[in-house]
């Protein structure tokens, strides 16, 4: 059931709203002052908060501000026996959905609760559908044929593979696939240790992997176990293994073959039982041919190769991934976003995604920061796409130009007025970038310039509403 938090210093009001709320299908939590109410909202994450305006200590408007800042998706209602236009306006500005005068109208409260309950049910249905569409298995998301084959291979190999090479372009999710092998294998309850081979100073590689004894070098003040010992019994992922120095490669080969490590400065071998996974975005065959990677180590690691497909080979997964990223960003950033429009999903599906899933996540996060609605649209997505994604994005937009605003009933406004508002809306969402605005409108940039000149808008600077302007365009 959805949760209702009632904050009021009058016991009779608390009891009355609690009765109405429970009758309307809510779990109801009551607080008699603002401080405890704010704390309850942070721990309980209610779907609706009803707050009294005048209370000892923290007043209702302060409570609304604190709750909205902590959880923008929470619906809020202000209750007061001292109604005024100024207070109502202030409450709405803070983010309240309604303003109720005391004594409360039971019918109005029931109507409001029914509306919130329907909104919560719709949001939860969308979230559930997003999870279902994504098809998450072992922490990996996707229902495309390529991803089904990958997940199937991981499930078959994980219980038996001792060494595996995970390959794929940058941003495809190689570490995620390695973690899936760990989760699906017999060592899932054992350590999973990651070393980024491209981030370790060459002179420290041996010490990092195998450990050292006191006095082995100038700053070795005590014995220290390496990452192989830390992963004993579990899994060690050598991320970007192609960056391993040649000197360390020979010693790694010995560990893989004999299961023994020598700490730097020690002649005593230490037995380790480690499943070694290696990941790389390089073609190690090319590295072997160039003399930068040992052929014997390559063949020892490449007993099983698991290739992660780039995003362009699994376009059916782009929309489900984007929707999950929207939900994740909304939760982390405190934004009231729940979905992405079909046109925006089509725009994302047409982009090249040279940076793969990582690039998609970054684009979605930028769009969530800029969006001012409950749903990401093409107007939010387009300015966030990288320059190298513009050709594919333009192809998608050419078939889906920005829809003009609907005309009101009765006498339609002048065509020039509709055109002017439509262009300003596109410029607003493109943050003043005329090249992007032209694509959103489905016209050439030259045609957009001609229209701007004809409508007297060539000197217009546009701002988004979240940058301090309530108008679509301001002339300076």
N, C-alpha and C positions, 0 to 999 in steps of 0.2 A: 504494500500500500504506500501511497505518497505520504510524506511527513509534513505536518503543520506545526510551526513553532509560534506560540502566542506569548507576547511580552506585554504585561499590563500590571500596574500596582493595585488594581481593584479586583479582589477575589471573585466578586459576582460576575464580572466580565470574563475572567479566566474560565470560570465554570460554565458560563453560557456558551462561549465560543468552543470550548472543549466538547460540549454536548453536540453542538451543530456539526463540528468537524468529524467526530467519530461516527455520527449518523450519516455523514456524506462520504465515508470510506477513507478517512485519514487516520494515521497514527498521530496523536496530538501530544506535544510537549509544552508545558506551561512554565513560565518564568515570571517572577514578581518584580524584577528590576532590570535596567538596561545592561548592567555589567554581566550578570549571569546569563542574560539572553544572548549577548554577543558571544560569550564563551560556548553556550549550547549550540549556536549556529556553526561555530568552527568545528566542534567535535561531531555533531550530528548531521551536518550538511542537509538541512531541510529543503523541501521543494517550495514551500510557501512560508513567509513570515508575516504575521500581523502584529503591528507595534503601536502602542499608545503614544501619543505625542508628549503629554506632560507626565513625567515620572521623576521621583527624587534622584539626584545624581545625574546620570546620563539621560538626556531627553531622547525622544523618538527619532528626530532627524539625525542625531549623532549615531544612533543605533543603525539606522538605515545606511548611512555612509559606511560604517564599519563592515556591515554584512555585505553590501554591494562590492566593496573592495576585496573582500575575502572570497566571495563566490558570486560572480556576475550573473550566473544562470539562475540563481535563486529568485523567485518572484516575491515581491514585497508589497504590503498594504499598510497605510498609515491610518490609525483610528484616533479620533479626538472629539471631545465635547465642546471644543473651542474653535469651530471651523472658521477659516478665513481664506480668501483667495490667495493671499501671499504664501500662506503655509502650504496650500494645495500645490501651487506652482513650484515651490521649493522641493516638495516631496517628489513630484514628477521629474524634476531636473535630476534629482539624485538617482532615480531609476525605479520609483514605485509604480506599480501597475494601476493602483486605484487609491482612493481617498474616501474613507467612510466616516460619517458623522455619528456621534452617539446621541441618544440611544440607538443601538444598531438595528437596522432593518433585517430581520431574520431571512426574509426572502432574498434580499440583495446579497447577503452573506452566502446563502446556499447557491445562488447563481454564480457567484465569484468562485466558490470552491469547485463547482462542477466544471467551470472553464479551466481552472488550473489542473484539475485531475485529467481532463482530456489532453491538455498540452503535455503533461508529464507522460501519459500513455503513448502519445505520438512520438515524443523524443526517445523513449525507451524502445519503441518498436523500430525506429530508425537505427539506433545503436545496435540492436540485436540483428537487424538485417545486414548491417555493415559487417558484423562479425561473421555472419553466415556466408555472405558473399565472398569474404576474404579467404575462407577456407584455411584457417591457421592449423598447422601440424608441426609439432616439435619447435614451435616458436617461429616457423617460416610461414609466410603469407602468400597465397596465390592458388588459383584454380585453373590456370592455363595448362595446356598439354605439357609444355616444357617443365613447369613446376611439379606437376603430378609425377612425371618421370623422375625428377630429381628427388622428391620426397620418397618415392617408392624405392629408389636405389639406396638412399640413406637408411631406410628401415630394414632393407635386406642385409646391408653390409655392416651396420653399426655393431651388432653383437659379435662379429668375428674378425673385423679388420684390426690389424696391429699397427700398421703404418699406412697413411694415405696422403695424397697430394691434392689439395683443393685449389683449383685454378679458376680465373675469371677476371674480367676487367675491374678497374677501380670502381668502388661503390656498388658492386653487385650483391654484396653480403656474404663474403667468404668466411668471415669469423662467425656469422650467424649459422652458416652451414656446418662449421666445425662444432659449434655448440650443439647443434641438432644431432650430430654423430655422438656426442657425449651423452645427451639426454636419452637417446634411443639405445645406447649400448649398455654393457654390463658394469661399467664404471660410473654410472650416473650419480651415485652417492659419494664418489671420490672427488678429489680436487680437480679443478680445470684451471690450468695456469697458462697465461698468454705472455709471450715475449715478442715485442715489436722489433724485428731485426734491423729495420731501417732507422731506429731511434737510439740505438746503443752505440756509444763510442767504441771504435774498433779495438782500442787497447784494453777495453773492459769486457769484451765479449766472453772470453774464456772464463773470467771470474764470475760473470753474471750467470752463465749456463752451468758451470761445474763447481763454483764455489772456490774458496781459498783458505789457507791456514795462516795463522798469525805469523807475521814476519816474511810472508811470501814476496811482498813488495813494500815500499816505503809507508803507505797508508793502511796496510793490513794490520790493524791493531788487535784483531781477535779472529778466531776461526769463524767462518761464515759458510753456510750451505748455499749451494746454487739452485737454480730453478728446476733442474732435473730432480734433485733431492726433494724440493718442495712439492713436486708433482708425483712423487713416488706412490704407486698404487692407482694413480689417476691418469689424466690426459695433459699433455703439454702441446700447445699450439705455437709453432714457429711462424709467426705472421711475417710476410714479405721475406721468405727464406732466401730469395735470390740475392738479397743484400748481405748474406753471410760472407765474411772474409774467407779467403781460401785456406788460411791456416787453421781456422776454426772448423772448416768443413771436414777436414781429415779426422779431427778428434770427434766430431759429431758422428761420423761414419762408424768409428770404433764403438761408441756408446750404443748405436742402433744394432750393431752386430753382436756385441758381447754383453750388453746390459750393465756396463761398468763405467763409473766416472772417476776421474782423478781430480781432486781439488788442486788448484794452483799452489805449487810449493810442497805437494805431498806425493810420496811414492806408493801410498796405500790405496788400492782400488775400493770403491764403495758400490755395492750392488744396488741397482734401481730397477723397478718394474714400472715402466712408463709407456703408455700408448702415445706415439708421436704423430701429430698431424702437422703438415706444412702447407702454408698458403702463399700464393704468389700471383701477381698480375703480369708477370713476365713470361715469355716463352722460354722455359729452361733448356729446351733443345737448342735454341739459338745461343743461349748463354754458354752451354757446353761447347758448341762449335767455336765460339769466340774465346774459349779458354778461361772464362770467368766463373764457371761452375764445374765441379768435378763430375765426371760422367758416372763413376761408381756410386756417388752419393745420390745422383739423380735417379738411377735405376733402383736404388734401395728405397728411396722415398716414393717412387712412382709405382709401387706394387698395385695400388688402386688409385686411379685419377677420378676425381669428382669435379666436373666442370659446372660452374654456376652460369646460367645463361644471362646475357645482358638484357636490359629492360626492353629493348626494341624487338627482342625475340619472344616476349611474353606480354604483348600489349593488352591482352585481356585482363591482366592483373593490375594495370595502372589505376583504373577507377577505384577498385576495392582498396588498394594501397593508399590512394589519395584520401579516401573517406576515413580510413583508420588514422592517417596522419592528422586530418582535420580534428578529429575527436581528441587525439593526444595533445595537439597544440592548444586546443580550447581549454583542456584541463590544466595544462602547465602554465599557460599565459593568462588564464582567467578571462577568456573571451566567450561570449554567448553564441558560439558557432556550433551547428549540429550537422551540417551536410554540405554537399557541393552540387551545383546545378548540373543537369545533363549536358548543356552546352559547354560548361567549363570542363566536364569530364572528357568530352569529345576533343576539346582543345588540347588537353593534357595528353590524350592518347595519340595525337598527331605529331607531337614534338619528338625530336630525335633522341634526347636523353643520353648524351655522351657520358654524363656523370652517373648514369644509372639511378638506382633506388636512392642513393645518398643525395643526388641532385634533386630528385622529385621531393624528398622530404624537405630540403632547404627551400624550394620554391613554395611549397605549401605553408611553411612556417612564415615566410615573408608575406605571403598573401593574407594569412590569418592576422598578422600584425597590422596590416593596412585596411582590412575589411571593416565596413561599418554596418553590416547586416547580420542576419542569422544564418546565411548561406553564402558560400563562395560562388561568385559568378565569373564569367569571362572577363568582366571589367576589373575584377580583383586579381585574376590569374595573369592576364596578358602582360602588365607592366613588370611582373616578377620573373618572366621567362628570360633566359639568357639570350644574348644576341644571336648565338649560333642556333637557337631554337626558333627564330622568327620565321624562316621560310615555311617549315611544317605548320607552325601556328597560323601563319597567314592563309595557308591552304584551307585549314579548318574554318577560319573565320570568313573566308570568301563565300563559303556555302552557308554560313550562319551569321549574317551581319547583325549588329546590335538592334534588337527589336525597338521600334519607336514606342513612345509612351501612349497608352490608350487614350482615346478622346472621351471626354465626358458626355453624358446624355444631353440632348438638346442641340443648340447651335454650335457647330465645331469652331474652334479658334482659327484664326488666319493661318494658312499653310506656312508662312514665313515664321510665325511665332513657334509653331510646332518644330520646324526645322532648326530654329535657333536654340530652343531648349534641348533638343536631341543632340546637337553638336556640343553644346556646353556640358551636357551630362557625360558624353564620351571623353571630352577633354579633362573633365574633373577626375574621372577614374584613371585616365592615362597620366595623371599628374602633370598636365601641360605638354606632354610629348605628342606633337602633332603626327609623327610617323605612326605611333601606336594607335592614336585616336582614329587615323584614317583606316587602319586595319579593322578596328572595332566597328566602324561605320560601313565597311565594305566598299570603300571608294579609294581612289588613288590619292597620294599626298597632294598632287597638283590640283586635283578636283576639290580637295578640302580647302586649300588656300584660296581658290576662287570663291567658294561659298563663304569663307570667313570675310573676304573683302566685300562681297555683295551684301552680307548681313551687317557690315560695320563692326566686325569682331576681330579684325586683324591686330588690334592693340590690346586685346583682352588677356589678362593673366588669371588663371583659374587656380583655386585652392580646393583641397578636400575639406569637408566639414570638420574633420578631426584636427585640422590645422588652424582653426580659429575663425572660419567664415561660415555664415549660415546661408550664403547665396551660392548658386552654382558658379557664377562668375563675377568678378569685381574688376572694374576698369580703373587703371592707374595711369 
